[in-house]
């Protein structure tokens, strides 16, 4: 099979790894708790300093400003991560990420070839497998993965064959062990 990752594919990978992955639930929760804590802290400071006693209009403006900035901050976290991915994608030194790959998947592993490199991964090289509705992410270290868009499979049979190889050859630890550790 042949495919080239798009900038959108890389952005989806980066945001999944940095924010969306199931193992990042604790990170997301702590981030939101810090944001809520900041709202409570500022509101308490304004209340106890008597700032709200000036006028009710001033109090509403201050509370509105605090809520608005908190909402923008809370909803902007993922957008900031996507922005980082876009910067990485736009860097000309990272252009090899988007070369056309010839991918051979077999019982021995995965072979990736582009115009400059050839990389062979045996199944035990993968320490973690994650996936979402559109991608497989096969990690060979803590931060790098082979990204396989599910749309590259020409048929349901090809995808089923790949799934069967993953079940057969990936270690239990790579398949689900990281969920237990987190």
N, C-alpha and C positions, 0 to 999 in steps of 0.2 A: 504494500500500500504506500502511497505517496501523499504527503501533505506538508504544508507550511503553516506554522502558527501565525495568526494575525495579531495585531496589537491588541485587539479586543480579547483574544484568547489569553494573551499574557496578562492583561489587566484582570481578567476573571480569575486566573491562577493566583495572582498576587493578592487580590482582595480576599480570595478564599483562604489562602494560607495565613494572611495577616489578621483577618477579622471574622470571616464567615464559618470557618471550620468548626465542627462540633467541639473540638478540644479547646477552642477559644472562648467558650461560654463564660468561664471565670473571668477572663480578661475583659470581656464586654460588660459583665455585671459590675465589676469593680469600677470601670470607667463611668458607667451610669450612676453608681452610688456616689462617686466623687462629685459628679455634676450636681446631683440632688443635694449633697452635703454643702456644696458651695452656695446654692440657693438659700438653704436654711441658714447658713452662717451669715451671709450678707443681710438677709431679712432680719435676723436677730440683732445684728449690729445696728442696723438702722432703727429698729424698734427701741432698743435699750439706750441709744444715744439721744432719743427724743426727736429724731429727724422726721418721723411721721406726724409729730404734733404741729408742725408748721401749717400745713393745709392739706385737706383731703386730696386735692388735685395733685399736689406734689407727691404725696404718698402713692397715688395710682400711677404716676409717671415713673417713679423709682421702681415700684413693683413690676410694672410693665416692661421696663428696661431690663431688669434682672431676668424675668421670664423669657423675654425675647432672646437675649444673649445666651441663656442656657439652652433654649430650644435649638438655636442655630448651632451651638457647640455640640449638642447631643446628636443632631441629625447630620452634622458635617463630618463626623469621625470617619465614616466609611468613605465619604467623598474625598477626604484628604488622602486616604489610602489609595483610592483610584487615581488621584492626582500624582502620587508618588510613582505608581505603576506607569502612568503616561510619560513621566519624565524619564524613567528607565527605558521605555520603549522608544522614545524620541532621540535618545542618545545614539549617535552614529556608531559608537564603539560597541553597541549591543546589537547591531544589525544581524550578526550570525544567528541570533535566536530565531529569526524569521526566515531562514533559508528553507528551501524545499528539502524535506527529509524522505528518504526511502526507508521504510520501516519493515523489518522482517520479524515476525513473531513466531516462535516455535517452542518446542518442549525444552530447549536448552536455555532460552531467554529471549531478549529483545536486542536486535541489531539496528542501530540508527546510522544512516549514512547521508552526508550532505556533500557539497562540492569540496569541502575542506577537511572534514573529519569523518572518522568511523568510530563509533562507540558501541561496544558490546557489553550488555548487562546480563549476567546469569541471574536466574531467579533469586538466589540467596542474597544478591546485592541489594535488593529492595528491602528497606527496613520498615517502610510504612506505606500502606495503600489507603488513599482517600478518594472519594468520588462524590460528585453531585449529579444533577440530572443531565449535564452536558459534557462532563469530562471525567477521565481517570487521571489521578495524580499518583505516580509511583515514585516515592522518595528513595533516593540512594544515599542521602545524608540528611541532616536535620533541616536544611534550607533549600535543597535542590531536588527537583523531580523531573521525571519524564512525563510530559503533558500529552495525553492522548485525547483529542476531542472525539466524543462518541459518534459524531456525524461522519467521521471518516470510514466507518465500517459500511461496506457496500450493501450488506444484507443483515437481516436478523440472525442468520446462521453464522456469519462471520463474527458478530458480536457475541453470540452464544459460545462459539469456539474460544474466543479470547477470555470470556468469563470462566469457562471451564479450566483453562490453563491457569488463571489466577487462583482458582480454588485448589487446583491440584498442586501447584508448585510454590505458591507464596507461603511463608511460614505463618503459623497462627499469630505470632507476635506482630508480624507485618500487617496482617489482616485486621486484627482487632486489639492487639496488645496495648497499643498507645491509648485506647479508650479506657482501659483498666488502670493504666498508670496515671492518667490525668484525673 
